Amino acid sequence: MQVIHTTEVDKNIISEFFEKHWGSSEMVISSGIFQCDTLDGLAVLNEEELIIGLLTYIIEKNVCEIISLDSIEKGKGIGTSLLDTVEQMAKENGCEYMKIITTNDNLHALGFYQKRGYQLIQVIPDAVEKARQVKSEIPFIADNGIPIRDEIVIEKSL
């Protein structure tokens, strides 16, 4: 499996990926409003050159914050490969911490990151309600039936 930088992928393909999987390339979280298709990122493509894994991130001071991580083919190590690659890159660029903000309903992500050494460090109550003021298409209920309300900040020391 080859992880490549998103500069090697057509920007339109990245934009279409976010439209399909997120409804838009705009990500609204407590740390900011991000246009994900313009962020630094890493991707995994399949044989047809379609994105099957995509991670976007920002680096501020000594922290690398993952803004989005998607793996289309679950259980094949795509997410882990993307995460391992960004962690190594962050360490080489002087980062001391990795940071991720997710929502309370995202049980899969919470498990995925904790299995890889991340710790829950903060809950931001009602953060998603504030995000909906900017991005109204954020759903109120997740596919798993959990109301989407709060953000959870998770970190890992490098």
N, C-alpha and C positions, 0 to 999 in steps of 0.2 A: 504494500500500500504506500503510495507516494503522497506526501503532504507538500503542497505548493503554496506560494504566496499568491494572494488574490490579484496582484498586479499581472499575473500570468493568465488570468481568466477575463473574458470579455465582460465589461461592466454591465452590459445589458442582460447577460445571463445571471449575474449576481442580483441585479434589480428584480428580474423576473422571479428568482428564487425567493426573495423576501416577500414579494407580492403574493406568491402562492402559499407560503408557509406562515407568514405573519400578517397578511392583509396590506402591508406597506413596508417600506424600508425604514420608516421612522420608529425609533424606540424611545419611549418616554419612561424614565426611571428617576429615582430621587437624586442620582448623581448627575443628571442632565438629560437633554434631548439630543438624540443622535440620529444621523442619517447613516444607517448601517452600511449601505452600499458604497459609501465614501470612506469608511474606516479602514485602517490596516486590518488585514485578515489572512487566514489560512484556509485552504480548501483541499478536499479530496474529490477527484473525479472518477467516474466509472469508464468503462471501455468506450462508451458512446460520447465521452467528453461532457457528461451531465454531472452537476454537483450532487454528490451523495453525502457530503459533510462540509460544514462551513462554520468557521469561528471568526468573530470580529473582536477587536480589543483596542484599548487606548492605554498609553503609558503616561502617568503624571508623577513626577518626582521619582520615588522609589517603589511605586505601586503599578502593577499591570492589572487593569480591570477588564475582565471578559464581559463584553456587551451582549454577545449572542453566541450560542453554540447549538448547532443542529446536526443531527445524524439521521439520515433518511433510512438507512438499513441498520436496524438495531441489532446489537449483539455480535457485531463483526469487528469491534475494536476501533471503529472510525472516530468516535468521540474521544476515546482514550488517546489515540494517536495525535489528534489535534491538540488535546490538552497537554500531553507530554511535550509536544513541539513548542507550543507557546510558552510553557513554563521554562524550558531550556533557553529559548530566545530571550525571555524576560530576565532570567538570571545572568545571561551574557551581557545584557544591557544595564546591569546594575540595579535591577529591581530586587527588593527585599521581601515583597509580599505579592500574592495573587489575590484578587478580590472579585467576587461575583455577587450580583444582586438578582434574586429571583422572587417569585411570588409564593405565597403560602400554599397554594394549590399544587405546586409543581413538585409532587412527591418523588417522581422519577429523578429529577435533577438533584434534589436534596440528598437522596441516597447515592447517586452517582458521585457527587463531589465528596461526600463524607467518606466513602470507600477509598478515596484517593487522597485522604489526609486533610481535607478542608474542615473547618470548624464554624459553627453558627456563632456569630459574634453580636448580632443586633437584629431586633425586630422593629420595623417601622410601621406602627399601626396606621391603618387607613391611607397608606401611601398611594395605593392604586386609585382611590377616589380622586386624589389630586392629579394623578396622571390622566384620568378620564376627562378632566377639564381641558386638557390639551389634545388628547387623542380619544375621541368619544367612542370609537369602534372597539375599545377594549371590552371584552365580555364581562358580565357580572358573575356568571357561573362557569366553571371549567367543565370540560368534557367528563371529568370524573365526579361531577356533582358538587364539588367544593366551591363555596363563594370565594371569589377573588377579591381580597381586601388589602392584605398587608404585604410588605416587602421583607425579605429576609436577607441579611448581608452575611456572606460566608467568606472566610479568608484562609490562606495557607501561607506559612513562612517558607521562603525559598532557601 
